[in-house]
Amino acid sequence: MRPPIQALVFITSLIFTTATHAKQVSVHDPVLAKEGNTFYLFSTGPGITFYSSTDMRDWKEEGRVFPGEPAWAKKAAPTFNDHIWAPDISFHNGKYYLYYSVSGFGKNTSGIGVTTNATLNPRAANYQWQDQGMVLQSIPGRDNWNAIDPNIVADSGGTPWMSFGSFWSGIKLVKLDASRTRLAEPQAWHTIAQRTRPAGVPEEDAGPAEIEAPHILEKNGYYYLFVSWGLCCKKEASTYHVVMGRSKGVTGPYLDRAGKDMAKGGGSLLIEGNAQWKGVGHNSAYTIDGKDLLVMHAYETADNYLQKLKILDMKWDKDGWPSVDPKDLDRYQSKQQ
């Protein structure tokens, strides 16, 4: 027997309401890793917020990586308030390395640290994060760069490099030693992306040279460098967008589509915000299970500009440049369990 029409209307309305109001994952600066059949997502937040999923759609909140705060954080950044910024996750020789940064907003009183674990599964018997301490520090008055937003890439010879940086003199690349927890000696530094910093800006100020959040993906014989230009965290005034370049060598030069060096202001647009989504950026990029993915956050206009997780498919054109479909900003909807 069919239910009465009133019941059908109610059920349809309930399904629609549930689907429409399902809580999406709200994250800043997301990075992704897969262990076994499970994806793990790490993001800026108290103690580093992390989630797990088997399909990259339905996410279980797993809590925080650090139960307290890194022992060195307050010394490097006295205004540190338990929010750990912009993590990066990588795997090497049976161990996971989770890099992270501590800072004061708008200041280069900052430091980058790393913690390690044999597994990402918080229910595994051998799950235990072991903080390896600070890798790199920036000090106002001494350094004209900012030690935040780390990302690790290995070159063709297996040597690990860390890109990082925000505003000031732009994005840096520095070689790590074999432990991946310290800088290699003698130190090898490179500026790989930069925007013009007007003369006369006080050295202690971030200034208007808006660039941060590097991520390097090795693919098709190139190293692709993604960075975010513009401003985050400004709600409707957020101007974050992702630009890119590529290089045959990990140390650069990274050239955009027009052949302009990113260290001299170059950068080709990959994706920008629209009326529905502002502040699109702070991306990471991966090849997982044969698919190329762009992972980032975006501010939803209809939800008072709350930051939401976005995972988009990347395609490649005949010239070897990646692209994403801006319509996927609407198509991808996460759900937090």
Secondary structure by P-SEA (a helix, b strand, c coil): ccccaaaaaaaaaaaaaaaaaccccccccccccccccbbbbbcccccccccccccccbbbbcccccccccccccccccccccccccccccccccbbbbbbccccccccccbbbbbbccccccccccbbbbbcccccccccccccccccbbbbbbccccbbbbbcccccccbbbbbbccccccccccbbbbbcccccccccccccccccccccbbbbbbcccbbbbbbbccccccccccbbbbbbccccccccccccccccccccbbbbbccccccccccccbbbbbbcccbbbbbbbbbbccccccbbbbbbbbbbcccbbbbbbccccccbbbbcc
